[in-house]
Amino acid sequence: MTEQTDPLSVSRGRSSLSRRLARNPLVNLVAAFVVLALVQTFLVRLYSVPSGSMESTLDIGDRILVNRLAYLGDGPADGDVIVFNASTAWEPAPAAETNPLKVAAKWVGGLVGIGPTNDHVLVKRVIAGPGETVSCCDAEGRITVDGTMVDEPYILEDLPFETGILDCSTVPASLRCFTPFTVPDDQYFVLGDHRSASSDSIAQCRGAPTTTTCVRLVDRSGVVGHVFSIVFPFTRLGAVS
C-alpha cells in the first residue's frame, strides 16, 4: 500500500523553515547586502567626496547621494553637479590591491559608501555640453557659454582677474582666461566650484592655448549620475545645487 504525504504537514514544514531562515542573522545580512548592491547599482549610490575641488558646495568627506537614473534620457544639463568615472586622462588609476582583506574591505566600502572603495570617480560641475562653446572671460571675468554670461554664485576663490590690470588682454594674462572651446558630441566640460584649487577640464590649459590636447572632458558613458543631496555630516544635510 502506497504511503501518502500529508499536504498540511509539508506546508507546516516549509513555513517552519521559512521562519528559521527569516530569523537567521547571516541570512538577513546577506539579504541586506543584496538589496544594497541592487539599489546602488541601479537607483541611488552613496559616495564620499574625495577632494576640496567642489568647496564650499561639497566639502572633503561629505557623503553624497547620486541619482543613477537621472540621465537615462537626456544627458547632464549645464550647472548639474555630477559624479563620473575618471579616465587616465584625468589621473592615473590606483594600483590594483593584492591584499585579500583590503580587497574585501574596499568591496564593502563601495557597497555601503563608507571607508575605502574600488571606485575611481570624481565630482565636478557641468559648465558646457555637446556642441556648446565655452570661454573665459568677459569684461568682468566671467565664463560665457555660446556668448552668454554664466552666473556662478557658487564659486569659491576664483583665480585673480582685474580689468585693465590682469585680464585676458594683459601680458601676462590672467590664469582665469581661456580661448573659446567647442565641446564635442557626447562630451561634457566640467569645472570645480573651488575654481583656483580644482583639477578640472581646463586646468592643464591655463596659461597656454586651449586645445583638445590639454582640455579634459567627461564622456557621456562615464557619467555615473547626478549629485542631489548631502546626507552626512548631518550639519550639512540638504539638497545640492
N, C-alpha and C positions, 0 to 999 in steps of 0.2 A: 504494500500500500504506500502511495507517494505522500511524503510528509509535506504539508502546506505551510507557507510562511505567513505569519500574521502581519498584514499590512500596517496595522496600528502600531505593532511592536517595532517595525522597521522605521516608521515615521518618528516614533519617540527616540529611537537610537540616533537618527540623523539630527533631530532637534537638540539632543544632549551633546552631540559632537559640536554642533554649531555654537552652543553656549560655551563650551570649553575653549573653543578657538577664539571666541569673542573676548574671553577673559584672559587669554594668554598675552602677557606683556610683549613677548617677542613678536607675535603676530600683529599686535597693534602698532608696534614700532615699524615693522616692515610696511604695513599699510599706510602709515603716516608718511614714510619716505616716498612711497609710490605716488601718493597724492601730491606731495610737494614737487616731485620731479615732473609730473604731468602739468601742474599749474605753472611752474617756472619755465617749462619748455614751450608751452603753447599760449599762456594767458598773460601772467604778470610775473616779472622777475625782480628779485631784490639784489641790489648792488651796493658796494661800498665805494665812495668817491676816492680815487687814488692820489689826487694831487690838488694843489691850490689854484689851478688854472681857471676854475669857474667861480672863484670867490667874487663877491660875497653871496652870490646866488646859491652856490653849493660850497661847503667847507670840506676840508680833508676829513675823511672818516664818516661823513654823513651817510646814512643808509637811505637809499632812494628806491622808489618803485618805478619800474619801466613797463609800459604797456606794449606788449609784443604784438597786439592786434591793430595798433594804431595806423599802420601803413600797409594794410592788406590791399587797399585800392590805390589811392594816390600816395606819392612819396612824402617826405617831410616838407613842411611849409617853412618859409623864411621866419626866423625867430624861435623855432622849436629847439628845445634842448634835447639832444639825442645821445644814446649810448651806441657805439659802433665797434665792430671788431677791428683792431689795429693791425694793419698790414706792416710788413717790414719797412715800407717807405716811411712809416711814422716812427717806429722804434724797433730795435731788434727783438725777436721773440725770445722769451726767457728759456734758459736751458731746461731740457727735459729732466724731471725729477726721477731719481732712481730708488730712493729710499721708500720701501713699501708703506711704511707708516705715514710718511709725509704725503705720498700719493693718495692714500685713503683720506687723510685729513683735508687735502685740497678738494677731493671729490665731495666730501660732506660740506665743506665751506661753500662750494659752488651751489650746492643744493639748498642750503639754508640762508646763504648770504652773510654768514658770519665767519671770520677767520680767513686764512689763505685759500685761494682758489686757483683753478687752472685757466680761468678766463683771462684773455689778453685783450681788454677792451679799454676804450677811452670815452670821456664825456665832453661834448662841446656844444656850441650853439650854431645852428644853421643860419648863415648870412645870405647865401645865394644858392639857387638850384639850377637845374639844367637849362641852358640857353640864356641865362641872365648874365649881365656884365657888371662886375663889381669893381670898384676902385676907391682910392683914398688919396687925396682928401678934397673936400670942397673948401671954400674960403675960410670956413670956421673949423676945419679939421675933422669933418665928419665923413663917414663912409657913404658912398652912393651905390645904389643898385639900379641899373638901367636909367641912370641920370637923376634918380630921386634920392634925396637925403634919407638915411635910415636913423630913426630916433632910437637911441640906445641908452635909456636911463639906468640900465643895469651895469654899465662899465665901471670897473674899479681900476684906478691907477693906470690910465692910458699913457702912451708914450708922449714925450714933450712935443708941443706944437704951439707956435706963436706967430700969428700972421705978420709977414714982413721981416721977421727976425729969424725964425726957424720954421719954415713951412716947406711946401713941395717945390718952390721956385728958388730957394736959397741954396747956397753952397757952403757947407754940406746941407742936404735936405733933411727934414725931419724923418726919423725912422718909422713914423706912423704912415708915411706915404708909400703907395704902390700904384703902378700904372694899371690901366683897365685890363681886366682878365675875364674872358667869357667862359663860363662853366660848361664843360662838355655834357653830352647826353648821359643820363643815369649817374651823374656825379653831383656831389654837394661840397660847397665851400664853407668851412666852419672855422669859428674863432672862439677863443676863451673869453669869458667876461672880465677876468683879471688880465686885461689886454697886454700889459707890459711884462707879464710873467707866464705867458702861455705859449707852448709849443704847438702851433696850430697850422692851418692851411698856408698862411703867408709867412710864418716865422723864418723860414730859410731864404726868403726873398727880400727881407728887409735890408735896405742899403744896396740892393742890386736890382737889375732889370727883372720884371715879373715875367717869368717864362714857365712853360709846362715842366721844365726840368727841376724847378725849385718849389713850385706850388704843389702841396699835398692835398689830395681830395679824398672824400669818402665815397666809396662805391655803393650804389643802391642796394646791392646784395649783401653788403656788410653791415647795414643798419639793423641793430638789434631791436630798437623800439624807442618810444617817446617817454622821456622822464616827466612824470606828472605829480610826484609828491615826495617830500622828505618824511620819513617815518621815525627816524632816530638820529640824534638825541631828541627826546620829547620836547625840549625847549625850542626846537626848530621845526617841530611838526607843522606841515602845511603844504599847500599846493606850490608847484614850481612854475614860474612864468618868465 
